[in-house]
Amino acid sequence: MYQINGYFEASTIKEAIDYLVGNENSQVIAGGTDVLIKTRERKSGYTDKDLVGIMRIPVLKGINLDDDGNILIGSTTTFTEVEEDEIIQRNIPSLAAACGSVGGPQIRNIGTIGGNVANGATSADSASTLFAMDAVICLEGPEGKREIPIKEFYLGPGKVAMNKGELMTHIKILKENFMCFKGHYIKFSQRKAMDIATLGCSIMVKTTGNKIDELKIAYGVAGPTPIRATEAEAIAKGMEITTENLDLIGEKCLENASARDSWRASKAFRQQLIRELPKRAIKIALGGGE
Amino acid sequence: MEHKVIGKSVERWDAIAKVTGRANYTGDIPQKELLYGKICRAKIAHGRVKNMDISEALKVPGVVKILTPDDVPEISFPTAGHPYSLDPKFADVADRRILTRNVRLYGDEIAAVIAESELAAEIAVSKIKVEYEEYEFYLTPEEALKEGAVEIHEGTKNIIADTTLEIGDLDSGFKEADIIIEDICATPIVQHCQMENQIAYAYKDVDNRWVCVSSTQIPHIVRRVLGQAFGMPWGRFRVIKPFIGGGFGNKQDIVVEPLAVAMSMAVGGKAVMLDLHREEVFAWTRVRHAISYKIKMGFTNDGIITALDIDAISNNGAYASHGHSIVSKGSGIVTAIYKVPNYRYRGRTVYTNTAAAGAMRAYGTPQITYALETFMNKFSIMTGIDQFELRAKNFTKVNDENPVLHMTQHSMSLRECLDKGRQIFNWDEKRKSIDESKDSDFVRGLGMAAFAYTSGAYPKTMEIAGCRLVLNQDGSIKMMMGATEIGQGADTVFSQMVADTVGIPFEWVIADAVTDTDIAPFDTGAYASRQTFVSGMAVKKAAVELKEKILEASYHFSKKTNKVTVDDMDIVDGNIIQKHDGQIIESLGDLALKTYYNMHEGHCLTADVSNRCTKNAYPYGVTLAEVEVDKKTGKVEVLSILNVHDSGKIINPLLASGQVEGGMAQGLGYGLSEELKYDEKTGKPLNNNLLDYKMPTFMDIPDLGVSFVEIDDPVGPYGNKSLGEPPLCSPAPALRNAIIDALGIYVKDIPVTPQKIIEALSENREV
């Protein structure tokens, strides 16, 4: 059962912000696939709230290219909409795949990419790919608009750099971070659907011939927030793509990861996945097949 | 025997109502006024409630009443859905109170709120303040059995039962052995995950008796236990079972009904509903016993079993529920499938502070089958003896007496199942292609396992079943059963039996949409795969009796005009005919009208029987599986899987296939992914939800192969043996055996998760 104090449906960003600022007890709700679950579980801070619905604010929805060729994804764009969008499919198919791996069809039809990120979970399926593309989070609040790199947006488990009264409006992906890159996302989970990642790994790679020009490796669930394997990325620059070198890259990824033992998976098992998944993702991105 | 309706895939009578949402389940039935109950659960795993403050909770708007252990009878009652035992020695353990001050597991039921809305009840529960005295808690039998462990139930030493059965001479059996293997293995705590959660509501009826509407597999037993729990005559209660969304044994137990009735009693008989959430069902209804086995097994060089020594420890959790019956059932399952001349089976059933373990589909048999079939596999690998032949050499035979159950089996087609399976699975071709592709990160393997089960619970418990048939005015037949439709299609199959035996179309048989203890003949319910076998006998007896009465009546009404004798009469397609030339004497409808309305001789034709079954018949079967294992991540892909069953005559092939597919899917989860886990620091369940408990989804299940070897069993009412539970018995060991075949390393416990595979590979454990 859901203990909710009130619900306000915002039709513009300004309305939403005004309400958030004016009501200490307010809580933004988009698709509700995280907020309502926490409410049902009576998680502290999620009962008896005044919810502010933002799903019907037109400017928060949809995917566009701006004048510079950057991709702008509205925060309330659903996973299904991202997955099926032509701009996304053409330019960053790994994000389409990541969004297509969330939960099941019902969740993907209502859950949003903005909510996925704002929820602050390391396991968010879209987050590792957004990390791999150095996405920029666009916020708007009572003080106006601001932009923040996704790396800085994540502060800790369930904690993100959003101030009271702020709304996430867009996720921006700069042209330079996807043009000429090939990418791939691997979600490792026990089940093929309706599951949370044991480990998520998203890579973006740019090559010349058989050489790596640039490699970006991002993980979900390899630490308290999504992370980048910067050490591995650094040694990969200029590397020939060989089995030995891929093994080196996989091993190096452990240096940025902070996998730990939990009842869901052991540290040793997670580390094996941390080693293995980027190698596979690189091979698949470069057309090596699975 | 020639059948017209039996053996046909008729559409289940309730199919359209169910898929269009017209079928009413417990939660769908409207009440004029309905209150909602919510359980306040302990937040420690073992201890005692010292003090409870409900003052804040009572202030929540909408709260009507809060029950504590002071407000319910001080009577301990049993919860297992077993027939009542006249001999107190064999009675189920009565260790349960409606609410308890003694906390025996995290989440134990210490108070209950009744409110005008479910939300108000939940808010009130969150405001109840409890002070506890905490004791050490135990999540495994090993911990609960250690010296000086705190007793979870006073005077038990945490042991529900410890029994040893011996047959032959174990020592000489091991002396005869050329090869002896010893090992241990363990199975996990798993949950039924039936689609409809436990739900019941209760009210005082117009005749001042207590009605409990519940999603249960055992309405008549629920009535009895309500009587026991309240210390009132059993007839003061009436239990109604509407359509039910599955049970798998979880509803062969009394879980929510006594509290629902207690809540209604507390509010003057108003209707109060107790509707558990999925999280509660996972953690606080019933689970499957985790059993660990220590096994020593002796074989001759040829692979003949000479001796078998099994030491099984069963985790029963916090309450006895079905208790020792589960682990002891395994002893007779072993001797139902294999000839074991020298045999010892020790079973210990132990209280711990985990969820109470009760009945779950196949009742201890998936556990023992896992243990046994991994040993057979091990011996086959050690000696190179073909897995199929090794098993076949040791199979029991027709007319063998089971030395544990003392029942003689009259049909045994396991050899035929093996051969059929091997052929349609293309086992030998698959073997060849697998052996040629062993050196990538993705390796394939084959595994198989065989099983035996039982049909009904005789001779462990008595077995009676009732059926009442009434010839309606138009020749249709009203069928009333105490046996319980729980989604498996029992009513459809019973209707087929009536139609076939009487000689009418299937559509002329009218089943009940509810089972009501005031109306339904006595039957102990849906469990032990007993419906088509045990209750089927009652159906047949009633149908034969009614048919005789119909023919007698027809003869009586037509003897003035017709010279035919009863012996020369039959009923075919709803017409009464002369056997010798097939000529129709009259339609059943015409005859029925006469029985109702003949001014001088009218009398309605009915048959109302209760049948005691004193037999059992063992169904058998085999699973064959092919897997692909990713050596770098431990991921297992089930490429193909096939079950072949010897369940005698199949009454309805479509429904039977559905049951087999469901059981195989459950077996797949049991073998590869499912396990209920507990926090070692707090004793709290960790994954009591469908996200973290890894039940396979539709996408994780490959196409499921289903096949039958249909040889009539001479004991089954229509040549049939049981099928409900058997499909789940053998997939887990077959999958595990396939995984070790693929990897050439050893994994001893299920579920065989990716992590366990990676661990085994990194340690390079030998098979």
Interface residues (C-beta under 8 A of the other chain):
Chain A: M1 Y2 Q3 R42 G104 F188 Q190 R191 K192 A193 M194 D195 I196 W263 R264 A265 S266 A268 F269 Q272 L273 E276 L277
Chain B: S117 E118 L119 E122 I123 S126 K632 T633 G634 K635 S673 K677 D679 L686 N687 L690 L691 D692 K694 P696 T697 F698 M699 D700 T753 P754 Q755 I758 E759 S762
